[in-house]
Amino acid sequence: MKVMLIDDSKTIRKSVELYLKESGHDVILASDGYEALCKISEYCPDLIFVDITMPRLDGYQTCALIKQNHRYKNIPVLMLSSKNGLFDRAKGRVVGADDYLTKPFTKASLIESINKFSINESLATA
């Protein structure tokens, strides 16, 4: 599975890249929403993790732009955040996020999130 991670933290990008590559996934990294929007058309990821708090274009704005594009609206987008409040989760749903993962996360929770969507994708195409 091709997984894109959009996060302005170099530490998070490196950790997630390591976790995902160890699990056999292809990884596409972007440091902000603008870079991600350029890479999405080039790499066509199967799933996108997006940090909420980023400079220039935050995760909510990035998710909304992805979901408003007819070519990319079916790509699952999972919000990443250290905020775990009801408002933050609701705002993610409003902009089209498919799920929400709270930082700090473990390798197991990251892989579990991916597996949930790869199973759903397999069922949808069966």
C-alpha positions in Angstrom: 0.0 0.0 0.0 1.2 3.5 -0.8 0.9 5.7 2.3 1.5 9.5 2.3 2.4 11.2 5.5 2.0 15.0 5.7 3.7 16.4 8.9 6.0 19.3 9.5 7.9 17.4 12.2 11.0 15.7 10.8 11.0 13.4 13.7 7.4 12.2 13.1 8.1 11.8 9.4 11.2 9.7 10.0 9.5 7.5 12.7 6.4 6.9 10.5 8.6 6.2 7.5 10.6 3.6 9.4 7.4 1.9 10.9 5.7 1.8 7.5 8.6 0.5 5.5 9.2 -2.2 8.1 5.6 -3.2 7.5 6.1 -3.4 3.8 4.4 -0.2 2.7 5.6 2.4 0.2 5.9 5.8 1.9 5.5 9.3 0.4 6.6 12.1 2.7 5.5 15.8 2.6 6.4 18.5 5.1 3.3 20.6 4.5 0.0 20.7 2.7 1.3 22.5 -0.4 4.0 19.9 -0.9 1.5 17.1 -0.4 -1.0 18.5 -2.9 1.8 18.5 -5.5 2.9 15.0 -4.7 -0.6 13.5 -4.6 -1.1 13.7 -8.3 2.3 12.3 -9.0 2.2 9.3 -6.6 -1.5 8.6 -6.1 -1.4 7.3 -2.5 -3.8 4.7 -1.2 -4.1 6.4 2.2 -3.0 9.8 3.6 -2.1 10.7 7.2 -2.1 14.5 7.8 -1.0 16.4 10.8 -3.4 19.1 11.9 -1.0 21.8 13.1 1.2 22.8 10.2 2.4 26.2 8.8 0.9 27.7 5.7 -1.8 25.1 5.1 -3.1 23.2 8.1 -4.3 19.7 8.2 -8.0 20.6 8.1 -7.5 22.8 5.0 -5.3 20.1 3.3 -7.9 17.4 4.0 -10.7 19.6 2.7 -8.8 20.3 -0.6 -8.1 16.6 -1.1 -11.8 15.6 -0.4 -13.1 18.4 -2.7 -11.1 17.1 -5.7 -13.2 14.4 -7.5 -10.0 12.5 -8.4 -8.8 12.1 -4.8 -12.0 12.3 -2.7 -12.0 8.5 -2.2 -8.5 8.3 -0.7 -8.9 7.7 3.0 -7.5 10.7 5.0 -6.6 10.2 8.6 -5.9 13.2 10.8 -2.9 13.1 13.2 -3.0 15.3 16.2 -1.9 15.7 19.8 -5.4 17.2 20.4 -7.9 14.6 21.4 -11.0 16.7 22.0 -14.5 16.2 20.7 -14.3 19.5 18.8 -11.1 18.5 17.0 -12.5 15.2 16.0 -15.7 16.8 14.8 -13.9 19.4 12.8 -11.9 16.6 11.1 -15.2 14.9 10.1 -16.6 18.1 8.8 -13.7 18.5 6.4 -14.0 14.9 5.2 -11.5 13.0 7.4 -12.1 9.3 7.5 -10.4 8.7 10.9 -8.4 10.4 13.6 -5.2 9.1 15.3 -3.9 10.8 18.4 -0.2 11.6 19.0 1.8 10.0 20.4 0.9 6.9 18.6 2.5 3.5 18.5 3.7 1.5 15.6 0.9 -0.9 16.3 -1.8 1.8 16.3 -0.5 3.2 13.1 -0.5 -0.2 11.3 -3.9 -1.0 12.7 -5.3 2.2 11.2 -3.8 1.3 7.8 -5.1 -2.2 8.0 -8.6 -1.0 8.8 -8.7 0.9 5.5 -6.9 -1.7 3.4 -9.6 -4.2 4.6 -12.4 -1.8 3.8 -10.8 -1.2 0.3 -10.6 -4.9 -0.3 -14.2 -5.4 0.6 -15.3 -2.5 -1.6 -13.6 -4.0 -4.7 -14.7 -7.6 -4.0 
